[in-house]
Amino acid sequence: MRRHRRAKIVATVGPASNSPEMLKRLFMAGVDTFRLNFSHGTHEDHAKVHAAIRALEAEVGRPIGILQDLQGPKIRVGTIRDGKITVKAGETIRFVRNGADGDKDSIPLPHPEIFAAAAPGHHLLIDDGRVRVEITGLSDDHIDAKVLFGGTISNRKGVNVPNTVLELSPLTAKDRADLAFGLELGVDWVALSFVQKPGDLLEARGLIGDRAGLMSKIEKPAALERIDDIIRLSDAVMVARGDLGVEIPHEEVPGRQKELVRACRLAVKPVIVATQMLDSMVAAPTPTRAEASDVATAVYDGADAVMLSAESASGSYPVEAVAMMDRIIRSTEQHKLYRSIIDASAPGEEQTAPHAVAAAAAELAEVIHSSAIVAFTSSGTTAARIARKRPAVPILAITSDSAVSRRLSLLWGAHSVMSADIHTYEEMVERAINVGQLEGFVRPNESMVVVAGIPFAQAGTTNNLRVIQVS
């Protein structure tokens, strides 16, 4: 079950893919981590999918990651008289804090935090930016706005507030209930939606502890202003281009994507590029050329993983979408320019001994043409430090912790294997050779570079490098 590619695939589970049979087909086609979107479905639905994935994991003998994606505080207009209204550019409309069955002069916007934080000149984007208005005046209970781009405003449509930092917890009451349920199930990652500032992560971290990895979804302009601190407090990052692309100009999204991937690689944090990657495959068996190029760009950028959303959750061709993404990744990574592009985007070296050892291992393995780099890792950090270098040599990550093994299914280049703790150098060499041969990474008369921490089985110590020859 070894994947012959470095970048990983995340697929969202939904009505088109939630049966045990379809989950297995998707895994065999290339899925490394499954995403459970808690914006949709019941707890019972998600529990069934979780159980099916864990049963599949036992059947195939490979770790499979499960990502719980929380809905977050979605801002919406209230109900409109007759269900919808049409507004035209140049018109003045009014949003009211309290009200129902509104018209152009009283569109319900039941979110006091917007009234507290908005200011004249700020924009409101309705229905993913299809309608854009500029605030001209406001009070405690109403907002007057001029329509910049007209269109239809209908019941419960979403509202984005790109210029405004809202005093809003990223965890709603629903999110807290969903999070408690997900942690009880045993999810591997929790994705936090609409992160605006570093403090947003502290509340979630207090609830999660070390029971799952904390992933920040970057979809607000405010988050970009504090991105280094947000990355530092996260275990992983998702470049959520859907809402981000609504709130910042479209032409800025590609550059921001590259900045985020590079920053995460520098910080040794896995990064997912997500949203509309193969969007036409929701309804068609093949993607557009532009979509194929989009996936390849994320791979050239050095992203740890690329993600499918509606393509695998509700589309007509979920297996074909995964297989296509797998082929695009493998073709990109085999292209003659891939290695030079990846090397050119390498971040500077961290001035610490653990990073130096990991970097030396990656370089040594390439120089002596080793078959693999074996990382003995109790927390996943040693493997992540090696992956930061994006080496040309495969990474075989050996851990005794099943939770760590599953989280490593999101890490670039890492093939994770469960094995008991080691306690001596002799055990380390013997285990590396046995696992390397069993998993098909090394053959007789080939070498491997082994990285570990001394004392063994202690998290955070990457201080030992050894070359072993397989006799």
Secondary structure, DSSP 8 states (H G I E B T S, - for coil): ---S-SSEEEEEE-TTT-SHHHHHHHHHHT-SEEEEETTSS-HHHHHHHHHHHHHHHHHHTS--EEEEE------B---BGGGEEEE-TT-EEEEESS-SSB-TT-EE---HHHHHH--TT-EEEETTTTEEEEEEEE-SSEEEEEEEE-EEEETT-BEE-TT------S--HHHHHHHHHHHHHT-SEEEESS--STHHHHHHHHHHTTSSEEEEEE-SHHHHHTHHHHHHH-SEEEEEHHHHHHHS-GGGHHHHHHHHHHHHHHHT--EEEESSTTGGGGTSSS--HHHHHHHHHHHHHT-SEEEESHHHHT-S-HHHHHHHHHHHHHHHHTSTTHHHHHHHT-----SSHHHHHHHHHHHHHHHTT-SEEEEE-SSSHHHHHHHTT--SS-EEEEES-HHHHHHGGGSTTEEEEE-----SHHHHHHHHHHHHHHTTS--TT-EEEEEE-SSTT-TT---EEEEEE--
